[in-house]
């Protein structure tokens, strides 16, 4: 029997398209596996430092613990068990009905606004009888509307249902009220608020000697209507006004406003007015002895958590907007276009979870950049971005509240388990992206999830990357573990130790742990060197020798001076270890001398250490130099590094001075002196190239 609607043909055609797409993806993946090679360790580290969010970068480059006790984020307010001390707030839901006079009286005591703006709105309302007040959510539009009506003596006030159709508003007037309020009137393309609707309302309001204020959002559908734009007062003005009403003692108010948590709150100019009012309530509770200063200090983090939960719990917020919020959390302080592009990929994955039988549909055009950022309480800004093609100016986006990105990722992972399958698919896609920034943000996002819920994140995300038999994914896993450790996630050292152990049968897990050790030197230099040397000491583990040497070199050229000194001391002692360990240590030292980000690091380090007292770094560096020069396997690489330094000495006198300090300390034996003299006499190595003038001076000094 034939299908009159052609549904069977459409189904078969769709299946054929899906099969073709799957085959193409499989072929592309096979090609990627064949082309997969380990990334240069210094390039990989540089990309991690450049592209990690600022909330992570400090722990890797400055050695400070950026977990929940580091001052940026507060303990269980961000991860793990959540605090009970939340300061709940939310937009009140009002349907049609008379407002209690007490509410208007209380509002009149605390209302603050720009006088000129209020006067302009009053004049227009007095003349037109109806006023459309437009503005962003939570900017005090409702309070302003009520105060405008109160000032004109329009009482009692009846609040009307915002779901009332614009064409039916006229029918809602009457019933003994002199003031009317509609908050966030619902409009759309088919039912806009039109100027003709307002004309009909004005006529009836004039007959009744009453007034109407309609508040609308920035995305309201208006036709021929010129709204009055509402700008909120400063949050600190709202705080002071509410505090004055609750405390009623000017001297006590000044003392409260001078407290550290209050100064910190006021320093954030992006607070919503409802948050300022709530904080005044909390501050008054502290003044009455009902709240501790510690709990008062947790207000900001609790407010961020409440805001995030409100976003996700609001059924009226479209799924696409929620996907954008999550993507912006992952790409906070990154180019806006990247967050927008990849949020649509997450949106498609979330659609598949909600409606698995329906092909995801992504609108090509939609909400403007400004409105999207406003929804997210974020801001756009221009900043130079590092790329593999050089530095370029980019339009970036970030949450105004620094905690928002971390809280967002925690909440979606721990509070909404149904979103996990889509989020996991999305993160896997990011980890395979060709752009370093995207891969780094995949690692950073997974690091937050690892802190929030280590067992699930390890099982569902990180271990899958580490065992994927592809270096690119293994590198993302290594970056994740390094970032998670710097962030304060538990048990990372034991995970790395278990994966790096020579008895570990999975070479991909070993490679991941070895690379991660090269990135955590600022936090655990001794443990890292010990684990890497144990891995090198294993009999017959030649395959891992290269990655181990690279990670040791990363540790030796790390950003934290104290950790570098510890690594240097440990490596100098390992020169006398078993041959496999000695070979790896010497190879690591030569790699460090060829360090691409700063190939003068070890040379300047020796000069600085020799000029200061109380350090053995210069002796350890000289000992390692003598060891590599005396080892046939590594002499060539060491001499090549010296040649490069001598050439640089011609253009930089400080390099020549550093060489004058280094060469005598490594030319101890006659063989050392012969080797170095030959190097200086035979520069340049290329025919027709002029010898560096510094070579002659160094030879004379030697």
Buried (B, 14 or more C-beta within 10 A) or exposed (E): EEEEEEEEEEEEEEEEEEEEEEEEEEEEEEEEEEEBEBBEBBEBBBBBBBBBBEBBBBBBBEBBBBBBEBEBBBBEBBBBEBBEBBBEBEEEEBEBEBBEEEEBEEBEEBBBBBEEBBEEBBEBBEEBBBBBBBBBBBBBBBBBBBBBBBBBEBBBBBBBBBEBEBEEBBEBBEEEBBBBBBBBBBBEEEBBBBEEBBEBBBEBBEEBEBBBBBBBBBEBBBEEBEBBEBEBBBBBBBBBBBBBEBBEEEEEBEEBBEBEBBEEBBEBEEBBBBBBBBBBBBBBBBBEEEBEEEBBBBBBBBBBBBBBBBBBEEEEBBEBBBBBBBBBBBBBBBBBBBBBEBBBBBBBBBBBBEEEEEEBEEEEEEBEEEBBBBBBBBEEEEEEBBBEEEEEEBEBBBBBBBBBBBBBBBBBBBBEEEBBBBBBBBBBBBBBBEBBBBBBBBBBBBBBBBBBBBEBBBEBBBBBBBBBEBBBBBBBBBBBBBBBBBBBBBBBBEBBBEBBBBEBEEBBBBBBBBBBBBBBBBBBBEBBBBBBBBBBBBEEBEEBBBBBBBBBBBBBBBBBEEBBBBBBBBBBBBBEBEEBBBBBBBBBBBBBBBBEEEBBBBBBBBBBBBEEEEBEBBBBBBBBBBBBBBBEEBBEBBBBBBBBBBBBBBEEEEBBEBBBBBBBBBBBEEEBBEBBBEBBEEBBEEEEEEBBEBBEBBBEEB
